[in-house]
């Protein structure tokens, strides 16, 4: 995944998933490599106009706190990408 895969997964599970879930959304891990992380937001956040802002102000800073060089892409919509793993709150 990344240089710190456990730390990134911990942030997804313990920080981001609870925040997203509290807003009625769902967090999915689409792809994780050493250089790239792709996430998908679904549920009430599907296609929400606030999704890009949430990605820029919440998701990216949280992940970059543990893996600063990781390229992050966040998509949203009702259709869940094939093979995506749902990240449940810890």
C-alpha positions in Angstrom: 0.0 0.0 0.0 2.1 2.9 1.2 5.2 3.3 3.3 2.9 3.3 6.3 0.0 1.0 5.3 -1.2 0.3 8.8 -1.2 4.0 9.7 -3.2 4.9 6.6 -5.8 2.2 7.3 -6.0 3.3 10.9 -6.8 6.9 9.8 -9.4 5.6 7.4 -11.0 3.4 10.0 -10.7 5.6 13.1 -10.8 9.1 11.8 -12.5 9.4 8.4 -15.0 6.6 8.5 -16.7 7.8 11.7 -16.9 11.4 10.3 -18.3 10.2 7.0 -20.7 7.8 8.7 -22.0 10.5 11.0 -23.1 12.5 7.9 -24.9 9.4 6.5 -22.1 8.5 4.1 -20.1 5.4 3.4 -16.3 5.2 2.8 -14.8 2.8 0.3 -11.2 2.0 -0.4 -10.9 1.5 -4.2 -7.1 1.4 -4.6 -4.0 1.6 -2.4 -0.5 1.5 -3.7 2.8 3.0 -2.4 2.1 6.2 -4.4 -1.7 6.4 -4.7 -4.8 6.1 -2.7 -8.3 6.1 -4.3 -11.4 6.4 -2.1 -15.1 6.5 -2.9 -17.8 8.2 -1.0 -21.3 6.8 -1.2 -24.6 7.0 0.8 -25.8 10.5 1.5 -22.5 11.9 0.2 -23.2 10.4 -3.3 -22.7 13.3 -5.7 -23.0 15.9 -2.9 -21.7 19.3 -3.9 -19.7 19.3 -0.7 -17.7 16.2 -1.5 -14.8 18.0 -3.2 -14.5 20.4 -0.3 -14.7 17.5 2.2 -11.9 15.7 0.3 -9.7 18.8 0.2 -10.3 19.9 3.8 -10.8 16.6 5.7 -9.7 13.5 3.8 -6.5 14.7 2.2 -5.1 16.4 5.4 -5.9 13.4 7.6 -4.2 10.9 5.2 -1.2 13.3 4.6 -0.6 13.5 8.3 0.6 9.9 8.2 1.7 9.6 4.5 2.5 13.1 3.2 3.6 12.1 -0.4 0.6 9.9 -1.1 -1.5 11.0 -4.1 -5.2 10.9 -3.1 -8.2 10.8 -5.4 -11.8 10.8 -4.0 -14.8 10.0 -6.1 -18.5 9.9 -5.2 -21.7 8.4 -6.4 -24.3 5.7 -5.9 -22.4 3.2 -8.0 -19.6 1.6 -5.9 -16.5 0.8 -7.9 -16.0 -2.9 -8.5 -13.7 -4.5 -5.9 -13.9 -1.5 -3.5 -13.7 -2.4 0.2 -16.1 -0.6 2.6 -14.3 0.9 5.5 -16.4 0.7 8.6 -15.9 3.0 11.6 -13.7 1.5 14.4 
